[in-house]
Amino acid sequence: MLLVSTGIGIYHGLYKKQKNATDYLLGGKQMTVAPITMSLITSSLSGLTLLSLPADIYRYGITLLITSPLHIIILIISCYIYVPVFYNLQITSIYEYFKIRYNNKIRMLASFLYVVHMMFLLPIFIYIPSLALSQVSGVYVHYIAPAVCSVCIFYTTLGGIKAAIWSDALQFTIMFGSLVIVLVVGITGIGGIGAIFNKAFEGGRMDISYNFSITERDTIWTATFGSFFAFLNHFATNQGFIQKCLTLPSYGNIKVAIFFATIGIVIITGLSMFSGLVMFAYYFGCDPLKLNIITTYDQLLPNYVMEISNFIPGLPGLFISGIFSASLSSLSASLNCMSGAIYHDFIAYFVPKDISQEIVSRYLKIIVVILGIICTILVYLVERLGSLLALTLSISAFSGGPLFGLFTAGMLIPMVHSKGAYYGGLISLVVTGWMVVGSQVYKFIGVIQYSVLPVSIDACNITDSLNQTLDKVIIEAVKPITDQENDPPFILYRISFYYYTMIGACIAIFASVLISYFTERDKPLNRECLAPIVKAFVKDEPPQYSTIDKAKKIVNHA
């Protein structure tokens, strides 16, 4: 699979050369619906869906699984409120929206936050397949990570967005096929779907909490409202998702691609989460982490595949290909999008305006290489920061919440202007950052730990060689609670990470509206920056000239 992805990069880099930056970043706007649909599915899910979501269901129950259909509502909102705005503006970087709607200062802030956010997120995309392959092969994870990233950098640098999209199409097939085969083998070996649900009920995995506490990790409310905002942020205002949509020649094509992508995302997400119940039934009464067979629950699925593959040669390889497919898809798309954002939002101001498109394309490729090297180095930090799902959602919320709030306020609330948006975004960023960083610190030192549903080793075929390990497990299980554990941290640090994006977005929207109400608009409203459902009720504002100097600035800006 890595060789084929590399070949795709070589083909689009050497035989289908990009003539300009538009070809490199948007595929010349001549892509077709089928590969874009598969690319949207693959890059939206990432290896996190295949590796961490099943482990999350195994540990915390079915709550997150029942919210999978929310993706339908989320993608409808994205398709009819957010995407039309970006399509009508025809912008390469979605953060150009902030310059058109507000001013360049907000655009620069937003792009900077996006780059920082992705620099911490991309190492996770590298670490996930490396962890899976390490579990299967026994090769140290830090030997695998540089090789994974090198291949991705190679075909993304050579082939641009076209190579990323066609590689995604290939990787979608492998990812879906490996997931289905693993599920079929697992369900058959356990005794059918009925046996899986019986053990899930017995083990408490089908229980759903309706507790209104914002500090409880998994409730129906965190999964519904919290994950709704987190996923809407990804599908409505994510540079990678929007950029792939804009490679299509018409808005009609975009709607078709999003429609079929919605179906694929719901199916694959649901199957991936269901595999968590399959693993629970398989390991019922014999938890591999308690036996020290694995060191983290993120290794659970690779370990499970290895154990059930005795009768099917090649299954571990197929599974690893699926993990690699999902992760490389997200990584390649993100590298391509980040290169465009960095160049257009930062570097373009310092290069001659008459620079050739061929040279711009070279700059973009150099940026991809540099980003890939930095992210590979940061992989060494990721493995020390706990659960991949919680870590990913927390990092995404740090800048994603405030930015999503500013996009939403800009498209849906005409009264918000640049001063309100700038200070509203900063307030949201400070509060969200304080909450996320503080929570991660307490989790890192072990003060904040989420309670998991019970697992046991009662049904294990225990041998003498395990006695020492089991004694250690029992001793650790009965350690007394310290005074520090009895004195919980400030409630802001204990809020469920599912709420982070929602809180950040709501603060940004509320603060932007409030500050805009008490301050003067400094720029006429551009109706093209409003969502279609709002634009119909708003008229263009004529320029307001209070001074000659201000009139000159407005005319020059236009």
N, C-alpha and C positions, 0 to 999 in steps of 0.2 A: 504494500500500500504506500509506503514511504517512497519507493522507487517510482511508482506510477505518478504520485503527486509531484515528484521532482521532474519527471518527464513532461508533465503538463506545464510546469513553469518554464522549462527549456523551450517547449514548442511556442508558447505565447511570447517568450522573451526574444527568441532568435528568429523564428519563422513567421510570427505574427506580431512584429515589432509595434510598440506604441509610438504613434507619431507625435503625440503631445501629452500634456498633463491630463487633459480630459480623457484620453484613451486609458491612461494609467490608473486614474482614480474612478472613472465612471464607465469604462469600457466603451467609450464612444457613444454611449446612450443607445446602443443597438443590441442589448442582450434580450433574450426571449424569456417567456414566462416560466417554462419548465425548470431550467437550471437555477433561476432566481428563487423559485419556490423551494427547491431542495436546499439551496444555500441559506435561505432565511430560516428554514427549520434547523439545519445542522448548526449554524453559528449561534442561533438563539438558545439552543439547549446546552451546548458545551459538554465536556467530560463530567462536569459537576452533576448533570442530570443522571448520567449512567452510574456514577460512582458514589456520590454523597447522598442523593435523595433516597435510594434504597436503604442505606444505612440509617438515615433519619427515621424512616418508617419503622425499621427494625427496633430502634431504641425508644421512639416516642409515640408510635401508634399511627392510626389511619387519618388523623385530623387533616394533614396537609393534602392527602390523596383526594378527599372529597371536594376540595376547592379547585381541582384541575379544570373543570368546565369554565371557571372564571376567565380562562384565556380567550374564550369566545367573545365575551363582553369587552375584554381589554382590547382585543384586536379590532373589533368594530369601532370602538372609540378612537383608536389610533388611526384607522382608515378614513374616518369621516370628519375628524376634528383636527388632528395634528399633521398628518401626511399631506393633505391638500395645500396647506400653507407652505411647506417646504418645496412642494412640487411647483407651485405658482411662482415662487421666488427664484427657482432654479439655481440654488447655491450648492457649492461643493462641500463646504464645512457648514454644518447646521448652526454653528456658533456665529456665522455671519448674520444670522437672524437678529442677534442682539444689537449689531451695529445699525441695521436697518430700522429696527423697532425702537431702540433706545439710543445708545451711542457707542463709540469705539472702546471706551473705557470698560464698559460692561462686557463687551465682546472679548477683550483681552483677559479679563478676570475669568470668564466662563471657560475659555480655551485652556487657560492655565490649570484650572481645577480639573478639567477633563483629562489633561495629560498626566497630572499627578495621580488622579484616580486610576487611570489605566496602567500606570507604571507599577502600582501595587497589585492590580488585578491580574495582569498578564503572567506574572510568575506562578499564579495558581493554575492557569491554563497549561503551563509547562510542567508543573509538579504533578498534576493529576495523572497523565499517561505514564510519566516516569515512575510514579508510585505503583501503578498497576503492573507495569512490566517488571519492576524490581521484585514485586511479590511473586510473580510467576517464574521469573528466570533466576532470581537470587543475586543478580548484579546490583551493586550499590546504586541507589537512586541518583546520586550526584555524578555518576559516570554517564547515566542515561540522559539526564536533562540537557546537557550541552549538545548532544547528538540530535535530540528531538528539535531543539530550537534552531540548530544549524540548517536542517532540512527545510524547516518552515521559512526561515529567512531567505534561503536560496530561491525557492520557487515563488515567494511573494515578491522579492526584489526583481527577479527577471520578468515575471509575467504580469505583475500588477493585479488589479481587481479581477480581470478575466481569469487569470490562473487561479486566484482564490475561489472564485465562484465555481469554475469547472471542477476544481479539486473538491469543493464542498459537495457537488453533485455526486461524485464518486464516493465520497466519505459518507454521505447520507445512506446510500445503498448498503454499505458495509455495516454502519451503525445499526440500522433498522434490522438487517438480517441477523446480526450477532445477538441482538436483544431478544428477538423472537425465538431463536434456536435455544438460547440459554433458558428462557421461560418454559418452552415446551418440554425440554429435558427435565427441568426442575419439577414442573407440575406432574409429569408422568411418574417420576421417581418417588414423589411423596404420596401419590395415591389419588390425585385429582383435586379439583378446585374446592370441593366440599371438605376434604381433609385439611386443606390450608386454612379455610375460614374457621373450622372447628378449633384448631390450635390457636388461631388468632384471637378468637373469643375467649378461650381458656386462659391465654396469656395476657389479656387485657388490652390487646392491640386494637380492638374495635371500639374501645371506650372513647368518648368525646367529651372534653371538658367545656362547660358553658360558664365557667368562672369569669367574672368581669375584671379580675385583677390584671393590670397592665404589666405586672412583673412575672406572671406565669408564662413560660416559654411557648407552650402549645395549647391554645384554646380555639374554639370555633371563631372567636372574634379576631385573634391574631392572624389566623390563617385566611380569614375572609378579608378584613379591612387592611391589615398590614401587608399581606402578600399582594393584594390588589394594587396598591400604590407602587410596591417594589417592581412588579412585573409591568405595570403600565409605564413606569419610567423607562424600562428597557425597550418596550415595543413602540413607544410614542416619541421619545426624545433621545434615542441612542444613535450616535453617529454611524455605527456600523449598519444597523438595521435600515436607517433612512437612506444612507448612501447606496446600499444595494437596491432599494426601491427605485432610486433615481437613475439607475442604469437602464431602466426600461423606457421605451420611447413614448409612452402615453400613460395618463392617469388611469385609464381603463385597464391597461395591462397590470398596473400596480394593484388595483382592487382585486383582480383575478388571482394574482400571485399571493396576496395576503389572505384571500379566502381559502385557498388550498393549503397555504402554510399553517393557517389556524387549525385545520383538520389534522394535519400531520403533527403539530406541536401537542395538541390535546391527546392524540393517540399515543405518541411516544412517551410523553410525560406520565400518562396514566399507567402504561406498561412498566415503565421504569420504577415507579413508586410501588406498583403491585409486586414487583420482584422483591421488595423489602419484606412483604408478607410471606412470600415463598421461602426466603432465607430464614425467616423466623420459624416457620414450620419445619424446615430442614434441621435447624440447630436447636429445636425445642428441647429444653432440658440439658443442653450441652453447649453453652456459650463459648466460642473460641477465644474471646478476649480474656475471660476468666481463667481459661486454661493456658494463657500466655502463648497461644498459637499465633496470634496477631498482636500488634502493639497499639493499634488504633482502629476504631470502627470504620474508618475510611478504607481499610484493607479488607473489609469483610467480603465484599463482592468478588474481588480477585481470588481470595482464598476459597470461597464457595465454588467458583468455576473450576478451580484446580481439583477440588474434591469430587465433583460430579462428572469430571471429564475422563475418568478411567476407561469408560466404555466407548468414548467417542474421540478418536485421535484427531488432533487439529482444533478442537474446540477452544482450548486456551488461546491459541494463536488468533482465531477468529474473534474471540472476545476482546483481546488486546487491540486488535485492529479497529474494533468498534470504539473503544476508549480513545485511541489515537485519532480516529476520524473526527470525533466530536471536538476534541481539544484542539487539534491542528486547525480545524475550521474556524473556531473562535479566535485562535491566535493569529492566523494569517489575515483574517478580516480586520482585526483590531490594529495590527501593524500597518496595514494599508491605510486605514482611516486616520490613525494617529499621524502618519507621515503627511497626509493632506492637511490636517488641522494645524500641525506645527509649521508647515511651510506657509500656508495662506494667512495664518493668524499672527505669525511672528517673523519669520525669515523674509517674507515678501516685501516687508517695509524697508529692508536694507539692501535689496538688489535692484539693479537698473530696471526701469519699466519696460524697456525694449528687449529684455532678455529673451532668448529663443526658448520655445517650448521643449526642445530636446534637452537643453541644459536644465530646465526646471525638472524634467523627468529624472535626470541624473541626481539632482538634489534630493528628490523624493526617495530614490533608492538608497542613497547614503544614509538618510534618516532612518530607514527601515533597519539597516544593518546596525546602526548605533543603538537603537531602541532594543533590538533583539539581544545584543550583548549585555546591556544593563539589566534587562529582565531575567536573563539566565543567571546572572550573579545574585539577584534578589531571591532566587529560588531557595537559597540556603537559609533565608529568614522564614519562609512560609511554613516549613514543617514544624516550627516551634510555636505556632500561634493557634493550635487547637482545631476544632471541627471546621472543615472546609466550607460547609454550607453557611454556618453562622459567620465565618470570617468573610466570605464573599458578599453576603448581604450587608454586613456592617461596612465594608469598604465602599460598596456601591452607594450606600446611603450617605456617606460622609460628604461627598460633593453632589451626588445624584439627587438627593432630596432638595437642596436649595436650587439647583439648576432646573429641576422639573417644576418647582414652584414658580420660577421666573418665566419659563416657557408658557406655563399655564396661565399666569397672570397676563402675560403679553398677548396671548391669543384670545382670551375670554373676557378680559376686563379692560375696556378701552381707556378708562380714567387713569390707569397706572402709567407713569412716565419714568424717565431715566433716573431722576434723583430718588424716587421711591423704590424703583427696582434695585438700584445700586446698594442703597443702605439696607433695604429689606433682605437682599441676598447676603450681605455681610453679616447681619444679625442672625440669619438662619444658619449660616456657615459656622459661626462661633458657637451657637448653642448645640448644633448637631455634632460638630467636632468635639466639643467638651464631653458630650454624652457618649459618643462612640469611643474616643480615646480612653476616657476614664473607665468605661466598661471593659475594654480590652486589657487594660492594665490589671484590673482586679481579677479578670479571668486568667491572665497569664500567671499571677502569683497564687492562684487557687482559691481566692476568697469567694468569688462567684462561681458556683457550679450548679448546673441545672439537674434536677432530679430526673432519672430515667425510669422507664417501666421495668419491672423486675425480670431478671434472667437468672438461670440457675445452671448447675452442672450435675443435677441429681440423676439424670438419665445417662451420664457418660459411662463408658466402659473403662473405669479407672484402674490403672496399673500402678505397680510400686514406683515406677519411674516418675509418676506425677505427684507422689505424696508430698515432696518438698515444695513443689509449686503450689499445691492446694493449701498447704499449711500457711504459706505466705499470703495467699488470697484471703484466707479466713482471718488471719491476724490483721490485715489491712482493713477488712470489712468491719471489725469491731473496735477500731481506734476511736478513742473518745473525741468528742467535738471540742475544739479549742474555744477560748474566749473570743478570739477574732471572728470565728464563725457565728458566735452568738450575737455579735454586734454588726449587723448588716451594713453595707455601704449606703450612701445616699441613694434615694429611690431613683434618681435620674440615671444612675449607672446600672440599675437592676431592671430597667424597662426591657421587655422582650425585643430582640433585634429586628423582628418582623415589623415593628412600628417605626423604625428609624426614618425610612424614606417618607412615610406619611407625616411624621412630625416635622421633618425638615421642610417639606413642601408647604405644609399649612402655615408654618411660621413665616416663610418667604412671602406667601400670598397675602397673609394678614398684614404683615409689616409694610409690604409694598403699597397696599391699598391705603393704609393709615397715613404713611408718610406722604404719599401722592396727594391725599386729600388736603393736607395742610401746607403743601408747597406748590410752587408755580410750574406749570409745564414749560419746558424749554425747547420743545421741538414739535412741529405739527404731527398729528397721527397719520400713519400710512395704513390705509384700509387693507392693503395686501398682506399685512402682518396679522390680521385677525382671522380666526376660524370662520368657515362659511356660515355657521349658525349664528354668528355674531355680526359678521360683515354686512348682512342684509339689513340690519337695523341702524347702521352707523354711516354717516356721510363724511366725505373728506373734509378735513379742517383747513381753512385758508391760513396762510402764514400770518403770524401775529408779529408785526414790526413795532417794537417799542423804541428802538433807537436805530440810527443809521448803521452803526457798527454791527448790531445784531442782524439787521436786514442783509448786510453783506455776507455775514457768516452763513446765514440760511441759504442765500442764493449760491454761494460758493459750494456749500455742501451738496446742494441739488445738482 
